[in-house]
C-alpha cells in the first residue's frame, strides 16, 4: 500500500468555493488518484466570494496548519464607492448610499491612517461567535449583531489601479496580520473618505510563504488525479517552513528527536529552527525544546 502523502497543495481557489469545499476537493482527488488515506486541512479560511491562495495541508503538514493561520496574508481588493451592503460585499443588500466620490489624491492621503496598528470592527456577516452562535447566522436571522473592535496590523496598503477624476472604485493591495477583515478595512476607508463602499473583488495573493505563482487550479488538480498521482500538485512539507532557519542534525540526533529526547547541542541562534536530517524535516525546535515533531522518512 502506498504511504500517505505529506505536504501542501496550494489551490487558486475559484469564486464561489468555500474553504471546506476546497478541502473536500483535495480529498476527492486523493481518492481518484488512488493515494493512501491521509489527514487534510486548510491553512486559513477564505470567503466563498474571494479567490486566490488557499493552502491545503496533507499528512504531517497539518501540524503546521495552526502556524499558517497566524501568518501574514496579502490581498488585492476593489472598493466600489457610493453604496454599502449589509455583508460589505457584492452578496449583500444595500443599506446605505452616498453621492460623494473621492479622488485618487484623497485615497492616497487617507491610506497612511490605515497603515500600521489599527482597530477595526469585524463584519456582522463573519464566522466569529456571539454567545456560542456564528455571527453570520444571527445576522441572516435578522438579529442585531454587535461585535467588539479588535487590534490588527496593516503592514502595507497601496493603490493598484484607479481612474482619473472622481472615483467610482479603486483597487488596492494590502499585507495584513492575522484577524484582519478586508471588508471592514474597505468600509472604514470609504467612511474616512466621506462616502460609503463595499468590496466587489477580493483575491488573496499570499498566505505565509505561499504565493499565487505556486497555486494550482482545480482543473489541474483533477488532471493529476486522473493520471494516478498528485506528485505534480504537491509541494513538500518544508515549503511551509521556508521562513524558519534550518538546524542540520545527524541521523542519530534525528532518531533522538523522533523519540522526543532533547539534544546535547542547540541551534547557534535563539528562536525557532527546523531540525533537518539531510533533506528531511525532523522537528521544530526552540533551544533544546521540541516544539513539534514530524513523522517523515527519506
N, C-alpha and C positions, 0 to 999 in steps of 0.2 A: 504494500500500500504506500502511496506517495506521502511524504512528510508534509504536514500543514505549512502553508506559506506564512512568512512573517515579513512585514514591510509596509509600504504605503502605496495606495492608488490615489492619485490626485485628480479628482474629477473637475472638469469645467462644467459646473452644474448649470443645466439649462433653466430657462424661465419656467416657473410653474411646478418645479420638482422640489419637494421638501427634503431636508437633510436625512430624515429617517428613510425616505424613499430612495435616496442615494445609497444608503447602507444596504437596503433590500436589493438594489440593482447589482451591487457587488456580490452579495451572497448568491444571487441567481447566476451571475457569471461564473462564480466558483463551481457551482453545481454543473453548469453547462460544459465547463472545461474539464470536468472530471477530477478537480482538485480535492484534496482531503478537507474535511470539515474543519473550520477554524473560527476563532473569535473575530468579530468585525465590529468596529465602532467608528464614529466620526470625531474629528478634532475641532468642533466648533459649529454651532447651528448657523445656517444661512437661510434667510426668509425665502419662501417659495417664489416671490416676485423678484428676488435677486438672482444674479448669475455669477459664475466665476469659481474661484479656487475653493474646493471643498476637500480637505484631506480625509481620506478613509484609511483607518489603521487596521492592519491584519495581524493576527497572532501576537507575537511578543511586542509589536509596535503599539498594541492597545494599552500597554503600560505607560506609554508616553502621551496618551490622549489628553490627560489632565493638564500636562505641561503645555500642550498645544492650545488648550482653552485660554491659558494665561498669556499667550504670545501676542506680539503686536500684529495688527491687521491693517491692510491698506485697501482703500476703495476708490473707485470713480463713481460719481453720482451726479444726477441732474436735478436741479430745483426748478420747478415751474412756479413763477410768481403770479399772484392775483387770486389764488384760491387755496384754502386749507381744507383738508378732509379729516374725518374722524380717525382714520388709520394713519394719516400723514403720508399716504402714498396713493397710487392710482386706484387701488382697490376700494377705497372708502367713499363715503358720502360727503358731499361738500357741506361744510359747517360755517365757513366764513369767507368773505371775499373782500378785495381791496382794489381800487382802480390805480393805485400807485405802483410805478415800476422803477427800480433802481437803475443807475448807470454802472458800467464796468468800474469806473473810478470809485464809486460808492461801495461796491462789493469789495474791491481791493482794500479800501480803507478800513472796512469792518473786519476783515479776516484776522488781523493780529489780536483782536479781542476774543477770538475763539480759538486761539492757539496757546498751548501750554495747559496747565491745570485749570479745569473749569468745572462748574456744577451744571448738571442737566437733569431734567425730569424725564424718565423713560416714557414711551408712548403708552397710552391706555391699552392699545392693542399690542401687547407683548406677552411673552411667556412667563413673566415674573408672577410670583404667587402672592395673593392677598387673602389672608385668613384661610390658607390652605387651598385656594382655588386660583386657577390661571387668570391673569388679568384680562386676557382677550375673551375668555368665556363669560366673565362678568360684563364686559363691555358689550358683547354681542347680545346679552340678555337684557340690555338697556339699563344696567345699573351704573351708577356714578362710580368711577374708579379714580381714587386719589393715591398716587404713588409718590414716595419720598424722593427728593433730589439725591443725586449721587455724585461723587467726585470721580472724574475721569481725566485723561490727559490726551490732548490733541497734539501729536508730535510734529505734524506738518499739515498745512492746509493751503492749497494753491488752486488758481484758476487753470482749467484745462482748455476750455473754449467759452467764448462769449461774443455776442454780436456788438454792433455799434449802437450808440444812442441809448434809448430806454430798453431795458432787457425784459423780455417775456420769460427767459430762462437762462441758466448758467450751469455749466458742468465744472465740477471741482474734483480734486483728488485730495484724499485725507489719509494720513497714517495715524492710527489711534490705539489707545490702550484697551485692555480687557474691559468689557461692560459698557462700551460706548455705543450709543444708538445713533446711527446716521440720520434716521428720520427725525429724531429730536434735534440734532445739530442743524438740519435744514430748516425746521420750524423756527428755531431760535434765531438763526441768521436772518431769515426773512422778516421776523418781527423787529430785529435790530435795524433793518433797512427801511422800516416804516410801512411794511406791507405784510402779506401772508404768503405761504407757499407750501408745496408738497413735493415729495420725491417721485419722479417719473422714470428714472433709470438708476439702478444700483448694481454695481459689478465689483466683486471682491477680486483685487489684483494680487494680493499676497496674504498668506496666513503663516506667521512664523517664518521658517526658512523656505517655504514653498511659494513659487510664483506661477503666473499664468503660463510661462513657457514650458513648465513641467506638467501642465494639466492636459488630460485627455478627454475626449467626448464619450458619451455613452455608446455611440455607434462604434468607435474604435474598440472600446471595452468588449462589446458584443462580438466584433470580428475576432479578437484574440480568443474569446471563449469558444467560438466555433472552430478555431484552429487547434483546440485542445490544450492550450497553455496560456496562462496570464503573465508569463515572464516579460513579455513586451510591454505590459501595462504597469509593472510593479517596480517601485523604487525600493532600495534596501532600507532596512530599519535605520541605519546610521545617517540616512539622508535627513532624518528629523533631528539629528544631533550635530549638524554642521556648525552651529554656533558655540559648541562646547569644546574646549581643548582636549586633545587626546592624552591619555596616560598609558603608554605601552607597558604591557606586563608579559611575563614569561608564561609558558604553558603550565608550569607548576603553580604560579601565582593565580592564574586563571582558574585552576582547579580549586584552590583555596577559596577564592571569591564565590565560585558557584556553590560551595558548601556553606556560604555565609560567614567565613572566617576573615578576620582583619589581617591586613598585610603588615609586615615589619617596616615597610617604607611607604611614604606617602608622596603625592604629586608635589613637584617643586614649588608650585604657587598655590595660594589659598583659593577656595571656591570650588564649584562643581567641575568634575572631569569625567570623561568616559574612558574607563579601563578597556583596553583593546588588545587582544591576542592576535597578532598578525593583522588580518582584515576583519576579525570578528569581534563586535562589541560584547563585553562580558558583564559590565555593570556600570552604573553611575555611582561615583564615589565623591565624597567630600572629606578631605583629610583622610583619616583612617576609617571613616564611617561608610558603610554601604547604603546608598540611598535607594537603589533599585537594581535588581539583578535580571539578567536576560538568559533565557534557556536556548541559546543558539549554538550550532556546531559549524565547523568549517565545511 
